[in-house]
């Protein structure tokens, strides 16, 4: 990429703005050295990483990037055997901490930012290095006593010896003879030794050595001879302390040297991530985005703003421009100070930023082709030292551009054809633009030459663009409008600035009718454009009102839907309460019914036991025997016959008499079987009602908690309407023994019962004697009657371990067949059902295959 063009476009100052958002000098250096990528793949990788960083910032995930210094030099110094001072070691520790924290931060967000997380591989943990530096150094850089046992012992001796030295010195100062000679009764330090300030005239009498003297010479600082041995020992210990501190620092530097390569890599990777997040932060700061980049695509900038104007707080007017589809060359015209050069620089600057992987201050639907070259000739390039005029300087730059501009190039030329004769300048400009257009370069030029405007309006691949100017206020609007040429407005501006009217009129006469005609045409175009803009504004206003009305209607419709659904939910809740009460009541009635049957069975067994007791009592006591309670309901004749002590009466006659006592009905088992069928039919109806209520709800009702069951526990099956015993529990299912049948049932179908499984349990009746028929004929029955018989037949078939049952329902209207099919679909014993073959009765018969 041409560095001269990037310098003219001022890419470096923009990079400085981004670099200011970094946290360390190395990251700042990385940002400042950013340049357009050499390949589309490299550019896509840059954009992908910045996009991931922007996503994390949008989600509120702020990376741990604080106080990151570039310590590669110190790390490499340690690697060469150098000893680092405590401050440098602490800075290296900060690098290790940053590597650990940032690596974990990226790994935890690998799903949202996989590319950035991949950099965490180069950010290892350094636990031993962190631990050693933290153990040996305090946050302010002091070597701690805990750094080594030797250092701890030396410092303990120093403290003890220093305390002894201070006691001796203070005791000396309490001596009256000494006090007469000292300048001030204090102990101070000079040259690392403990001294006492002595008056100069007494230095010969004071028992000590002169270590230093004051500037005036009135005071000498003397070390008493009495403490000299202690002082020498102290200095020796201090020297030993210094050597041990150096040994500690050498050891810590050795730890750094041992991790030299990964530490340098971590330092660089942390800086790269820092630079990436700085670019993402810049996007948020300027409300920017990452444009789409495509090979051979077109250029479209939507609401583009110049970043340097934003940095200065200037409310720049956004520029929208598209080129590369219907035309590749844009000729921008308009008055001086009208913003033509700003528009040119904005396009060039944003193109250079996008090719460098930076976010640009433009809307997200902006896009650019992948540009291999950006060429810019903007501003006054004349050079006195090189004897170049403005025209010559521009032409020199253009000569650099022409051989290299082509597909994948963006060429920006300011004031094309200026600095020479207008006719010749226009002819030369047309020739240059034709060459660039034929080469396939995207070209944007500014000019004041009318011939270039006319050429652009008539030539395919070219388009005019105007920078608008407010004639009323004589000031530019900075809006760029593609499709119409701009006016220089020189005479209008001159008149507005006070040029006398006669001079303005004479200038118009000199221009001639042809130029005036062009000006009139441009005025007409401008008026038409203003009219179109007003119509567009009114249309936009109408569309906005329509959209507002549509949203209001939609909100009202949504409110009605929500209100309707709320009422349905309320009705469903009430119905579910009624349904639950009905289910509980039906289950209770069935349990009461079955309990009464069980009670009758127990009464039968109790009557037999009482009879046996009475028989034994008769043998032992005769008429004095007390009759059992069931016998109280017998007739007097029967009671007399039973109690008459005739020799011929034996035990069998008494048993026959007792058997005539009231007892449970003989058809208990049959009634119980019918009750179960009724319970199943009722449960199926209740479940169908529950399904319909579930469909009414906007959200499913919360499921009831599953019962806590244990193996061997008595349970009640709502589906089968009978009690059973839990044999095994697997997850949300339980294997339950219902009479002679073992079934796998969901826990939600079971209701725990009190008491053991064996006590008072009523089992399914045994299979009736004789062969069971595997065919049931339902013809002539109502649907309810038929389903009752069908349920009983399926139970009998299951007890007899039949594989299939043929259900004869006839053809008729099909109502009975449909009812049977629906019943079989929900029946737990049915594996599958099919209409019969021709030899089985066709569609007048349903063949049911039972579960094994």
Helices and strands as residue ranges (DSSP letters): H 3-9, H 11-19, H 25-32, H 40-58, H 72-79, H 86-108, H 114-118, G 119-122, H 127-136, G 145-147, H 149-173, H 176-181, E 182-190, E 193-199, G 200-202, E 208-213, E 219-224, G 225-227, H 228-258, H 260-285, E 292-294, E 299-304, H 307-311, E 319-323, E 327-333, H 340-355, E 367-369, E 373-377, H 390-402, E 409-413, H 422-439, E 442-446, H 450-458, E 461-470, E 475-482, H 490-496, H 501-621, G 622-624, G 629-633, H 636-643, H 651-659, H 668-696, E 713-717, E 722-730, E 733-738, E 741-746, G 747-749, E 750-756, E 775-777, H 783-799, E 804-808, H 815-825, E 830-835, G 838-840, G 842-844, E 845-850
